[in-house]
Amino acid sequence: MRLKGYLTLKVSYGTETRFSGKQSAVTIGAFDGFHTGHRKIVENTVSIARMTSSVPCAVTFEKKYPALSTLNEKLQHLRDNGIEKTVVMLSEGEWKNWTAEYFIREFLIGRMKAGHAVVGRDFRFGKSREGSISTLEKTAGSEMETHSLELEKINGTKVSSSAIRKHLSEGDLQRCRLLMGRNYSFTGKIVEGKKLGRKLGFPTVNFSVPEEKILPEGIFLCRSLFDNERKPQYPGACFIGGSGGRKTEIHFIDRVPDRIESVRGAELLEKISDIEKFTSNKHLSEKINDDVQKARKIFKDKWFDTA
């Protein structure tokens, strides 16, 4: 599979995967939000693979419910951090009924040729989450070495996807950034809007964002992401919410990208304000202008040197 704008990552879907060639060093997880804890585990997997002449691999899971990362985003993060092969367990797959022992012997050792498994201390797996680190070690024996890592903590608090979801729902992008090691972002497809912003003097670019992607509601200072791997730039005021909470549009501040069609999303930097309802376009226009001025000032004071 070739991810747009990224090098090739070999991805297998389902449980019929059978690797050939060298043994693998495998990490397993949902990797939702791909936070600093996930990065630590993946970095250790890649390091062990290099030291043992193995292939760095990952097993992750297709999610149907709202998540911090779409499947494509997770695959990109895994690839960018050195994973060469990934197996995606489909949401309706037979693997949900596998015992822990079957998962280890038949899937990891038998099909993935795993010589090493790298996981966090709280790792659970198998039907009804019956498997643990102890199960991995006892069942694999000498066929596969288990590497369990201490959970990542920042300021004494465990880094977790659930904590990031909580901070995101509260609009606390600074805490999200601390736990993720980067800004929270979204990607999507540019779509036609109603052009109300243009009529009010604030033209916007509208995005259709995948339904599974969690989006915080509000007005945010943002910075655009592009199809190629250029550094994020072009600050803007981003509106997320409205009917269904999925309306997503960006008004660029001062500068507009030369090729709007190359914008694929944005990273969210700071929350500016909550969404309000207005009875007239005049009041709406005044509020938009106020938000844009606040966004411009915050960007100049806090983010300009990072552009």
MONOR-V200975 format. One record per pair of residues at least 12 apart in sequence whose ideal C-beta (glycine too) atoms are under 10 Angstrom apart, sorted by sequence separation. I is the first residue (numbers start at 0). J is the second residue. D is the distance in whole Angstrom. If there is no record, write none. Layout:
I_J_D / I_J_D
This chain:
0_12_9 / 28_40_7 / 43_55_10 / 44_56_8 / 61_73_10 / 73_85_8 / 94_106_8 / 120_132_7 / 122_134_10 / 133_145_9 / 135_147_8 / 162_174_8 / 163_175_5 / 166_178_7 / 167_179_10 / 192_204_8 / 193_205_9 / 221_233_9 / 222_234_5 / 223_235_7 / 236_248_9 / 237_249_5 / 238_250_8 / 274_286_10 / 27_40_9 / 28_41_9 / 42_55_10 / 44_57_7 / 60_73_9 / 74_87_8 / 103_116_8 / 118_131_10 / 119_132_9 / 122_135_8 / 132_145_7 / 162_175_9 / 163_176_10 / 166_179_10 / 192_205_4 / 221_234_7 / 222_235_7 / 235_248_9 / 236_249_7 / 237_250_8 / 249_262_8 / 26_40_5 / 41_55_8 / 59_73_6 / 73_87_9 / 118_132_7 / 132_146_10 / 133_147_10 / 163_177_10 / 190_204_9 / 191_205_7 / 192_206_9 / 220_234_7 / 221_235_5 / 223_237_9 / 235_249_4 / 236_250_5 / 272_286_8 / 26_41_6 / 59_74_8 / 132_147_5 / 163_178_5 / 189_204_6 / 190_205_5 / 220_235_8 / 221_236_7 / 222_237_9 / 234_249_10 / 235_250_6 / 236_251_8 / 249_264_9 / 26_42_10 / 41_57_7 / 57_73_9 / 116_132_9 / 131_147_10 / 162_178_6 / 163_179_6 / 167_183_6 / 189_205_7 / 190_206_7 / 191_207_10 / 219_235_9 / 220_236_7 / 221_237_4 / 233_249_9 / 235_251_4 / 236_252_7 / 249_265_6 / 26_43_8 / 27_44_10 / 40_57_9 / 57_74_9 / 70_87_7 / 107_124_10 / 118_135_7 / 166_183_9 / 188_205_10 / 189_206_6 / 190_207_5 / 219_236_7 / 220_237_8 / 221_238_10 / 234_251_7 / 235_252_6 / 247_264_9 / 272_289_8 / 26_44_4 / 59_77_7 / 88_106_9 / 156_174_10 / 160_178_9 / 187_205_9 / 188_206_7 / 189_207_8 / 190_208_10 / 218_236_6 / 219_237_5 / 221_239_9 / 233_251_6 / 234_252_5 / 235_253_9 / 247_265_9 / 271_289_9 / 272_290_6 / 24_43_9 / 25_44_7 / 26_45_9 / 57_76_10 / 116_135_6 / 158_177_9 / 159_178_8 / 160_179_10 / 187_206_4 / 188_207_5 / 204_223_9 / 218_237_7 / 219_238_8 / 233_252_8 / 234_253_8 / 235_254_9 / 271_290_5 / 24_44_5 / 37_57_10 / 57_77_5 / 86_106_9 / 116_136_9 / 158_178_5 / 163_183_8 / 186_206_8 / 187_207_5 / 188_208_8 / 217_237_9 / 218_238_6 / 219_239_7 / 233_253_9 / 234_254_8 / 235_255_9 / 271_291_9 / 23_44_10 / 24_45_8 / 26_47_9 / 56_77_9 / 57_78_10 / 103_124_9 / 153_174_9 / 156_177_9 / 157_178_10 / 158_179_9 / 185_206_7 / 187_208_4 / 188_209_9 / 217_238_8 / 218_239_8 / 233_254_6 / 235_256_10 / 271_292_10 / 272_293_7 / 24_46_9 / 25_47_10 / 26_48_10 / 55_77_9 / 102_124_6 / 103_125_8 / 156_178_8 / 158_180_9 / 186_208_7 / 187_209_7 / 216_238_9 / 217_239_6 / 218_240_9 / 232_254_9 / 233_255_7 / 271_293_5 / 272_294_10 / 24_47_5 / 25_48_9 / 57_80_9 / 59_82_10 / 102_125_5 / 116_139_7 / 122_145_9 / 154_177_8 / 185_208_5 / 186_209_8 / 214_237_10 / 216_239_6 / 217_240_7 / 233_256_5 / 271_294_6 / 24_48_4 / 57_81_10 / 86_110_9 / 99_123_9 / 101_125_8 / 102_126_9 / 115_139_10 / 153_177_6 / 185_209_9 / 215_239_6 / 216_240_4 / 232_256_8 / 233_257_10 / 269_293_9 / 23_48_7 / 24_49_9 / 55_80_9 / 57_82_5 / 86_111_7 / 99_124_6 / 100_125_8 / 101_126_9 / 114_139_10 / 122_147_7 / 153_178_6 / 187_212_8 / 214_239_5 / 215_240_9 / 216_241_9 / 269_294_8 / 271_296_10 / 22_48_9 / 24_50_9 / 55_81_6 / 56_82_7 / 57_83_9 / 58_84_10 / 59_85_6 / 60_86_10 / 61_87_6 / 64_90_9 / 98_124_10 / 99_125_3 / 113_139_8 / 121_147_9 / 122_148_9 / 186_212_8 / 214_240_8 / 223_249_7 / 239_265_10 / 268_294_9 / 271_297_7 / 21_48_9 / 24_51_7 / 30_57_7 / 55_82_5 / 56_83_7 / 57_84_8 / 58_85_7 / 59_86_8 / 60_87_7 / 61_88_7 / 63_90_5 / 84_111_9 / 97_124_9 / 98_125_6 / 99_126_7 / 102_129_10 / 103_130_8 / 116_143_6 / 117_144_9 / 118_145_7 / 120_147_5 / 151_178_9 / 153_180_10 / 185_212_6 / 187_214_10 / 222_249_10 / 235_262_10 / 237_264_10 / 270_297_10 / 23_51_10 / 24_52_10 / 25_53_9 / 30_58_10 / 31_59_9 / 54_82_9 / 55_83_5 / 56_84_4 / 57_85_5 / 58_86_5 / 59_87_6 / 60_88_5 / 61_89_5 / 62_90_7 / 63_91_9 / 97_125_6 / 98_126_6 / 99_127_9 / 102_130_7 / 107_135_9 / 114_142_8 / 115_143_7 / 116_144_7 / 117_145_8 / 118_146_7 / 119_147_7 / 120_148_7 / 184_212_10 / 185_213_9 / 216_244_6 / 221_249_6 / 223_251_7 / 237_265_6 / 239_267_8 / 246_274_10 / 269_297_5 / 22_51_8 / 24_53_4 / 25_54_9 / 26_55_8 / 27_56_10 / 28_57_8 / 30_59_5 / 31_60_9 / 54_83_6 / 55_84_8 / 56_85_7 / 57_86_7 / 58_87_8 / 59_88_7 / 60_89_8 / 61_90_5 / 96_125_10 / 97_126_6 / 98_127_9 / 99_128_9 / 100_129_9 / 101_130_10 / 113_142_9 / 114_143_6 / 115_144_5 / 116_145_5 / 117_146_5 / 118_147_6 / 119_148_6 / 120_149_6 / 121_150_6 / 151_180_10 / 185_214_6 / 215_244_9 / 216_245_10 / 221_250_10 / 233_262_8 / 237_266_10 / 268_297_8 / 269_298_8 / 21_51_9 / 22_52_8 / 23_53_5 / 24_54_7 / 25_55_8 / 26_56_8 / 27_57_7 / 28_58_8 / 29_59_7 / 30_60_9 / 54_84_6 / 55_85_10 / 56_86_7 / 57_87_9 / 58_88_7 / 60_90_7 / 61_91_9 / 94_124_10 / 95_125_10 / 96_126_6 / 99_129_5 / 100_130_8 / 108_138_9 / 113_143_5 / 114_144_7 / 115_145_8 / 116_146_7 / 117_147_8 / 118_148_7 / 119_149_8 / 120_150_6 / 183_213_9 / 185_215_10 / 214_244_7 / 216_246_10 / 219_249_9 / 221_251_9 / 235_265_7 / 237_267_7 / 244_274_9 / 268_298_8 / 21_52_7 / 22_53_5 / 23_54_5 / 24_55_6 / 25_56_5 / 26_57_5 / 27_58_4 / 28_59_7 / 29_60_5 / 31_62_7 / 37_68_10 / 61_92_8 / 94_125_9 / 95_126_7 / 96_127_10 / 98_129_7 / 99_130_3 / 103_134_7 / 107_138_9 / 108_139_7 / 112_143_10 / 113_144_9 / 115_146_6 / 116_147_9 / 117_148_7 / 119_150_6 / 183_214_10 / 204_235_8 / 206_237_9 / 208_239_9 / 213_244_10 / 214_245_7 / 221_252_10 / 225_256_8 / 234_265_9 / 237_268_9 / 21_53_6 / 22_54_7 / 23_55_8 / 24_56_7 / 25_57_7 / 26_58_7 / 27_59_8 / 28_60_8 / 29_61_10 / 49_81_9 / 60_92_9 / 94_126_9 / 95_127_10 / 98_130_8 / 99_131_8 / 102_134_9 / 103_135_6 / 107_139_8 / 108_140_10 / 111_143_10 / 113_145_10 / 119_151_8 / 183_215_8 / 203_235_9 / 214_246_9 / 218_250_10 / 220_252_9 / 223_255_10 / 226_258_9 / 229_261_9 / 233_265_9 / 269_301_7 / 21_54_5 / 23_56_4 / 24_57_10 / 25_58_6 / 26_59_9 / 27_60_9 / 29_62_7 / 34_67_8 / 44_77_10 / 48_81_8 / 97_130_9 / 102_135_9 / 103_136_10 / 109_142_10 / 203_236_9 / 204_237_10 / 205_238_10 / 206_239_9 / 210_243_10 / 212_245_9 / 214_247_7 / 223_256_6 / 225_258_9 / 231_264_10 / 235_268_10 / 237_270_10 / 238_271_10 / 240_273_9 / 241_274_7 / 268_301_8 / 269_302_8 / 20_54_7 / 22_56_10 / 23_57_10 / 32_66_8 / 33_67_8 / 34_68_10 / 48_82_9 / 60_94_9 / 100_134_8 / 103_137_9 / 104_138_7 / 108_142_5 / 203_237_9 / 226_260_8 / 227_261_7 / 231_265_8 / 234_268_8 / 237_271_9 / 240_274_5 / 268_302_6 / 31_66_5 / 32_67_3 / 33_68_6 / 41_76_8 / 45_80_7 / 46_81_9 / 48_83_8 / 60_95_10 / 99_134_5 / 103_138_5 / 104_139_8 / 107_142_9 / 108_143_5 / 201_236_8 / 203_238_7 / 210_245_8 / 212_247_10 / 226_261_5 / 231_266_5 / 236_271_7 / 239_274_8 / 241_276_10 / 18_54_8 / 30_66_10 / 31_67_5 / 32_68_6 / 37_73_9 / 41_77_7 / 44_80_9 / 45_81_4 / 58_94_9 / 98_134_10 / 99_135_8 / 102_138_9 / 103_139_6 / 104_140_10 / 107_143_7 / 121_157_9 / 183_219_9 / 185_221_9 / 209_245_10 / 223_259_10 / 225_261_5 / 226_262_8 / 227_263_9 / 236_272_10 / 238_274_8 / 29_66_8 / 30_67_10 / 31_68_5 / 44_81_8 / 45_82_7 / 100_137_9 / 101_138_10 / 103_140_10 / 184_221_9 / 201_238_10 / 208_245_7 / 224_261_10 / 225_262_6 / 226_263_5 / 231_268_9 / 250_287_7 / 268_305_9 / 18_56_8 / 29_67_10 / 30_68_7 / 38_76_8 / 41_79_10 / 42_80_7 / 44_82_7 / 45_83_9 / 99_137_10 / 100_138_5 / 104_142_8 / 121_159_9 / 184_222_9 / 186_224_7 / 207_245_8 / 208_246_10 / 223_261_9 / 224_262_7 / 225_263_6 / 226_264_10 / 253_291_10 / 29_68_9 / 33_72_8 / 37_76_8 / 41_80_5 / 42_81_7 / 99_138_7 / 100_139_10 / 103_142_9 / 104_143_9 / 182_221_9 / 184_223_10 / 185_224_9 / 206_245_10 / 207_246_10 / 208_247_5 / 223_262_5 / 224_263_5 / 225_264_9 / 252_291_6 / 16_56_10 / 30_70_10 / 32_72_9 / 33_73_6 / 37_77_9 / 40_80_10 / 41_81_7 / 98_138_10 / 103_143_7 / 175_215_9 / 182_222_8 / 184_224_6 / 186_226_10 / 206_246_9 / 207_247_8 / 223_263_8 / 224_264_5 / 250_290_9 / 251_291_10 / 252_292_9 / 31_72_10 / 32_73_9 / 38_79_10 / 41_82_6 / 205_246_8 / 206_247_5 / 223_264_8 / 224_265_6 / 250_291_6 / 16_58_9 / 30_72_9 / 31_73_8 / 33_75_9 / 34_76_10 / 38_80_6 / 103_145_10 / 182_224_10 / 196_238_9 / 205_247_7 / 206_248_7 / 223_265_5 / 224_266_6 / 252_294_6 / 253_295_7 / 30_73_5 / 33_76_4 / 37_80_9 / 172_215_8 / 204_247_9 / 205_248_5 / 206_249_8 / 221_264_9 / 222_265_6 / 223_266_8 / 252_295_5 / 14_58_10 / 29_73_8 / 30_74_9 / 32_76_9 / 33_77_8 / 58_102_10 / 171_215_9 / 203_247_10 / 204_248_6 / 205_249_8 / 221_265_4 / 222_266_5 / 250_294_9 / 9_54_9 / 11_56_10 / 28_73_10 / 168_213_8 / 170_215_6 / 172_217_10 / 203_248_4 / 204_249_5 / 220_265_10 / 221_266_6 / 222_267_9 / 253_298_9 / 30_76_7 / 33_79_9 / 167_213_6 / 169_215_8 / 170_216_8 / 202_248_10 / 203_249_6 / 204_250_8 / 219_265_8 / 220_266_10 / 221_267_5 / 222_268_6 / 252_298_7 / 253_299_10 / 9_56_9 / 10_57_10 / 11_58_10 / 30_77_7 / 33_80_8 / 167_214_9 / 168_215_7 / 170_217_6 / 172_219_7 / 184_231_8 / 201_248_10 / 202_249_10 / 203_250_5 / 204_251_8 / 219_266_10 / 220_267_8 / 221_268_6 / 252_299_10 / 13_61_10 / 58_106_8 / 167_215_5 / 168_216_9 / 170_218_10 / 172_220_9 / 202_250_7 / 203_251_8 / 219_267_5 / 220_268_5 / 221_269_9 / 8_57_10 / 10_59_10 / 12_61_8 / 58_107_8 / 164_213_7 / 166_215_9 / 170_219_8 / 182_231_8 / 201_250_5 / 202_251_8 / 219_268_7 / 220_269_4 / 238_287_9 / 163_213_9 / 200_250_10 / 201_251_10 / 217_267_9 / 219_269_7 / 220_270_8 / 221_271_10 / 26_77_9 / 56_107_10 / 164_215_10 / 199_250_10 / 204_255_9 / 218_269_10 / 219_270_6 / 220_271_6 / 236_287_8 / 30_82_10 / 185_237_9 / 196_248_7 / 204_256_9 / 212_264_10 / 215_267_7 / 218_270_7 / 219_271_6 / 238_290_8 / 58_111_8 / 193_246_10 / 195_248_10 / 196_249_10 / 197_250_10 / 202_255_8 / 214_267_9 / 217_270_5 / 218_271_5 / 219_272_9 / 237_290_10 / 185_239_8 / 192_246_9 / 196_250_6 / 216_270_10 / 217_271_7 / 218_272_5 / 236_290_5 / 30_85_10 / 56_111_6 / 58_113_9 / 193_248_10 / 204_259_6 / 215_270_8 / 217_272_7 / 218_273_8 / 236_291_5 / 26_82_8 / 56_112_9 / 192_248_6 / 204_260_10 / 206_262_9 / 208_264_8 / 217_273_5 / 218_274_7 / 235_291_9 / 236_292_9 / 25_82_10 / 54_111_9 / 56_113_8 / 190_247_9 / 206_263_9 / 216_273_8 / 217_274_6 / 218_275_9 / 236_293_8 / 237_294_9 / 12_70_10 / 24_82_10 / 54_112_8 / 58_116_10 / 187_245_10 / 190_248_10 / 204_262_6 / 206_264_7 / 216_274_6 / 236_294_4 / 25_84_9 / 26_85_10 / 27_86_9 / 29_88_10 / 53_112_9 / 54_113_10 / 56_115_10 / 206_265_8 / 235_294_7 / 236_295_8 / 10_70_9 / 23_83_9 / 25_85_10 / 53_113_9 / 54_114_10 / 55_115_10 / 57_117_10 / 187_247_7 / 189_249_10 / 234_294_7 / 235_295_10 / 23_84_7 / 25_86_9 / 27_88_9 / 53_114_6 / 56_117_10 / 204_265_9 / 234_295_8 / 52_114_10 / 53_115_6 / 55_117_9 / 185_247_7 / 236_298_10 / 51_114_7 / 234_297_9 / 235_298_9 / 10_74_6 / 51_115_7 / 234_298_5 / 50_115_10 / 234_299_9 / 5_71_10 / 8_74_6 / 18_84_7 / 48_114_9 / 58_124_10 / 8_75_8 / 10_77_9 / 47_114_9 / 48_115_8 / 3_71_9 / 10_78_9 / 16_84_9 / 18_86_9 / 47_115_5 / 218_286_9 / 234_302_7 / 2_71_7 / 5_74_9 / 8_77_7 / 9_78_10 / 16_85_10 / 47_116_10 / 48_117_9 / 218_287_9 / 234_303_9 / 2_72_10 / 5_75_6 / 8_78_4 / 16_86_5 / 47_117_6 / 189_259_7 / 220_290_9 / 0_71_10 / 4_75_8 / 7_78_8 / 8_79_9 / 15_86_10 / 16_87_9 / 44_115_8 / 46_117_9 / 189_260_7 / 218_289_10 / 219_290_9 / 220_291_10 / 2_74_6 / 3_75_9 / 6_78_7 / 14_86_8 / 16_88_10 / 43_115_10 / 44_116_9 / 45_117_9 / 189_261_10 / 218_290_5 / 234_306_7 / 2_75_5 / 5_78_6 / 6_79_9 / 9_82_9 / 11_84_7 / 12_85_10 / 13_86_8 / 44_117_4 / 189_262_7 / 217_290_10 / 218_291_9 / 220_293_8 / 221_294_8 / 232_305_10 / 233_306_8 / 0_74_7 / 5_79_7 / 8_82_7 / 9_83_6 / 10_84_8 / 11_85_7 / 12_86_8 / 13_87_8 / 14_88_7 / 43_117_5 / 44_118_9 / 189_263_8 / 220_294_4 / 231_305_9 / 232_306_5 / 8_83_7 / 9_84_5 / 10_85_5 / 11_86_5 / 12_87_5 / 13_88_8 / 14_89_8 / 27_102_9 / 42_117_10 / 43_118_10 / 187_262_10 / 188_263_8 / 189_264_10 / 218_293_9 / 219_294_8 / 220_295_9 / 230_305_9 / 231_306_8 / 2_78_7 / 7_83_9 / 8_84_8 / 9_85_7 / 10_86_8 / 11_87_7 / 12_88_9 / 13_89_6 / 41_117_8 / 186_262_10 / 187_263_7 / 188_264_9 / 218_294_8 / 220_296_10 / 222_298_8 / 230_306_8 / 2_79_10 / 8_85_6 / 9_86_10 / 10_87_6 / 11_88_10 / 12_89_6 / 15_92_10 / 40_117_6 / 186_263_5 / 187_264_6 / 220_297_5 / 221_298_10 / 0_78_10 / 14_92_6 / 15_93_10 / 39_117_10 / 40_118_7 / 185_263_9 / 186_264_4 / 187_265_9 / 220_298_6 / 13_92_6 / 14_93_6 / 27_106_10 / 40_119_6 / 184_263_10 / 185_264_5 / 186_265_9 / 12_92_9 / 13_93_9 / 14_94_5 / 27_107_8 / 39_119_9 / 184_264_6 / 185_265_7 / 186_266_10 / 222_302_7 / 13_94_9 / 25_106_10 / 184_265_6 / 185_266_8 / 199_280_6 / 220_301_9 / 25_107_6 / 37_119_9 / 40_122_9 / 183_265_10 / 184_266_4 / 185_267_8 / 198_280_8 / 199_281_9 / 201_283_10 / 220_302_7 / 14_97_8 / 25_108_10 / 36_119_7 / 182_265_9 / 183_266_7 / 184_267_7 / 201_284_8 / 222_305_9 / 23_107_9 / 27_111_10 / 182_266_4 / 183_267_5 / 184_268_10 / 199_283_7 / 200_284_7 / 203_287_10 / 222_306_7 / 0_85_9 / 181_266_8 / 182_267_6 / 183_268_9 / 195_280_8 / 199_284_4 / 22_108_9 / 25_111_6 / 27_113_10 / 182_268_6 / 198_284_9 / 199_285_10 / 201_287_5 / 0_87_10 / 25_112_9 / 182_269_10 / 196_283_10 / 200_287_8 / 201_288_8 / 14_102_10 / 23_111_6 / 25_113_4 / 195_283_8 / 196_284_9 / 199_287_6 / 200_288_8 / 22_111_9 / 23_112_5 / 24_113_7 / 25_114_9 / 26_115_9 / 27_116_7 / 28_117_10 / 195_284_10 / 199_288_9 / 201_290_9 / 16_106_8 / 22_112_5 / 23_113_5 / 24_114_7 / 25_115_7 / 26_116_7 / 27_117_8 / 28_118_7 / 176_266_9 / 201_291_7 / 14_105_9 / 18_109_10 / 21_112_8 / 22_113_7 / 23_114_7 / 24_115_4 / 25_116_5 / 26_117_5 / 27_118_6 / 28_119_7 / 176_267_9 / 196_287_7 / 200_291_10 / 14_106_7 / 17_109_8 / 18_110_7 / 20_112_8 / 22_114_4 / 23_115_8 / 24_116_8 / 25_117_7 / 26_118_7 / 27_119_10 / 68_160_9 / 175_267_8 / 176_268_9 / 195_287_10 / 17_110_5 / 18_111_5 / 19_112_8 / 21_114_9 / 22_115_8 / 23_116_10 / 24_117_6 / 25_118_9 / 26_119_9 / 51_144_9 / 67_160_6 / 176_269_10 / 16_110_6 / 17_111_8 / 18_112_5 / 28_122_8 / 66_160_8 / 67_161_10 / 172_266_9 / 15_110_8 / 16_111_7 / 17_112_9 / 18_113_9 / 27_122_7 / 172_267_6 / 173_268_10 / 14_110_8 / 26_122_10 / 28_124_10 / 67_163_6 / 172_268_7 / 173_269_8 / 27_124_7 / 47_144_9 / 67_164_7 / 170_267_9 / 172_269_6 / 173_270_9 / 66_164_9 / 172_270_6 / 11_110_10 / 47_146_6 / 65_164_9 / 170_269_9 / 171_270_8 / 11_111_9 / 46_146_10 / 67_167_7 / 167_267_9 / 170_270_4 / 169_270_9 / 170_271_10 / 44_146_8 / 170_272_10 / 43_146_7 / 170_273_8 / 44_148_10 / 43_148_6 / 76_181_10 / 40_146_9 / 42_148_10 / 40_147_10 / 27_135_10 / 40_148_6 / 67_175_9 / 39_148_7 / 39_149_9 / 40_150_10 / 39_150_9 / 40_151_9 / 75_186_9 / 36_148_9 / 39_151_5 / 67_179_8 / 72_184_8 / 36_149_10 / 38_151_8 / 72_185_9 / 36_150_6 / 37_151_9 / 72_186_7 / 36_151_4 / 71_186_8 / 35_151_5 / 36_152_9 / 67_183_8 / 68_184_10 / 69_185_9 / 34_151_8 / 35_152_10 / 36_153_9 / 69_186_8 / 25_143_9 / 35_153_7 / 69_187_10 / 24_143_10 / 34_153_10 / 39_158_9 / 23_143_10 / 24_144_9 / 26_146_9 / 38_158_10 / 182_302_10 / 22_143_9 / 36_157_8 / 37_158_9 / 24_146_9 / 26_148_10 / 36_158_4 / 35_158_5 / 36_159_7 / 37_160_9 / 182_305_10 / 34_158_5 / 36_160_9 / 34_159_8 / 32_158_10 / 34_160_7 / 32_159_9 / 33_160_9 / 31_159_10 / 32_160_5 / 34_162_9 / 31_160_4 / 32_161_10 / 34_163_6 / 30_160_9 / 31_161_9 / 32_162_10 / 29_160_7 / 32_163_5 / 28_160_10 / 31_163_8 / 32_164_8 / 31_164_9 / 32_167_9 / 72_209_9 / 71_209_8 / 69_208_9 / 70_209_9 / 69_209_5 / 72_212_8 / 34_175_9 / 38_179_9 / 39_180_10 / 69_210_9 / 70_211_8 / 35_177_9 / 36_178_8 / 37_179_9 / 38_180_6 / 69_211_6 / 32_175_8 / 34_177_10 / 35_178_6 / 36_179_10 / 37_180_10 / 38_181_10 / 66_209_10 / 68_211_9 / 69_212_5 / 34_178_5 / 35_179_7 / 36_180_10 / 67_211_10 / 68_212_8 / 69_213_10 / 34_179_5 / 35_180_5 / 65_210_8 / 66_211_5 / 67_212_8 / 68_213_9 / 32_178_8 / 33_179_7 / 34_180_7 / 35_181_9 / 65_211_6 / 66_212_7 / 67_213_6 / 32_179_6 / 33_180_9 / 34_181_9 / 63_210_9 / 64_211_7 / 65_212_7 / 66_213_6 / 33_181_9 / 63_211_7 / 65_213_5 / 62_211_6 / 64_213_10 / 65_214_9 / 79_228_9 / 61_211_10 / 32_183_8 / 32_213_9 / 31_213_9 / 3_186_10 / 72_264_10 / 4_224_10 / 4_225_8 / 4_226_6 / 3_226_7 / 4_227_6 / 5_228_8 / 3_227_9 / 4_228_6 / 4_229_10 / 4_263_8 / 3_263_8
